[in-house]
Amino acid sequence: MKPQNPNCDGSHCRSESGEVRVYPLGAGGNLILCRSCWENENRYRRERGREHRNPENWPEVAWDAAEVYAPARPQEGRR
């Protein structure tokens, strides 16, 4: 079975834990992705930009420039 980071929205995870970041999609939409899924999303966008001959409509996002996503932690005393 493939590992899946529970904090990641993608499906190309290589581990069950690790840092995730916010991948902006535009129009207020975002994905929360691990590094592996992030790279997959950028590859997808690069390919669609070439395919449609319109790369400016398929911008890639740099991992280093992205906001680190910190999942909510349960409050003590709550279940």
C-alpha positions in Angstrom: 0.0 0.0 0.0 1.2 3.5 -0.9 2.1 5.9 2.0 -0.3 8.8 2.4 0.4 11.9 4.5 -2.9 12.6 6.3 -2.3 16.4 6.0 -1.8 16.3 2.2 -4.6 16.7 -0.3 -2.5 14.9 -3.0 -2.1 11.3 -4.0 1.6 11.1 -4.8 3.0 11.1 -1.2 6.2 9.2 -0.5 5.8 9.1 3.3 3.1 9.2 5.9 4.5 12.4 7.6 6.4 15.5 6.8 5.9 19.2 6.0 3.0 20.3 3.9 2.6 23.7 2.2 -0.2 25.8 0.7 -0.4 25.6 -3.1 -2.6 28.5 -4.3 -4.9 27.6 -7.2 -6.3 31.1 -7.7 -9.8 32.5 -7.1 -9.3 31.7 -3.4 -8.7 28.0 -3.8 -5.8 26.2 -2.3 -4.3 22.7 -2.0 -2.3 21.5 0.9 0.5 19.4 -0.5 3.6 17.5 0.6 6.8 18.0 -1.4 6.2 15.0 -3.7 2.7 16.0 -4.5 3.8 19.6 -5.0 6.3 18.5 -7.6 3.7 16.4 -9.3 1.3 19.4 -9.5 4.0 21.6 -11.0 4.7 18.9 -13.6 1.0 18.7 -14.4 0.8 22.4 -14.9 3.9 22.5 -17.0 2.5 19.8 -19.3 -0.9 21.5 -19.6 0.8 24.8 -20.4 2.7 23.2 -23.2 -0.3 21.2 -24.4 -2.5 24.3 -24.6 0.3 26.6 -25.8 -0.6 28.9 -23.0 1.8 28.5 -20.1 0.9 31.8 -18.5 -2.5 30.2 -17.6 -0.8 27.3 -15.9 1.6 29.0 -13.5 3.9 26.8 -11.4 4.5 27.7 -7.7 7.9 27.4 -6.0 8.0 25.3 -2.9 10.4 27.7 -1.2 8.1 30.6 -1.7 5.0 28.9 -0.3 3.4 29.2 3.1 4.1 26.3 5.5 0.7 24.8 6.5 0.4 24.0 10.2 -2.6 21.7 10.8 -4.9 22.5 13.7 -3.9 20.8 16.9 -6.6 19.4 19.3 -7.0 21.5 22.4 -6.1 19.8 25.7 -9.0 18.4 27.5 -11.1 18.1 24.3 -11.7 14.9 22.4 
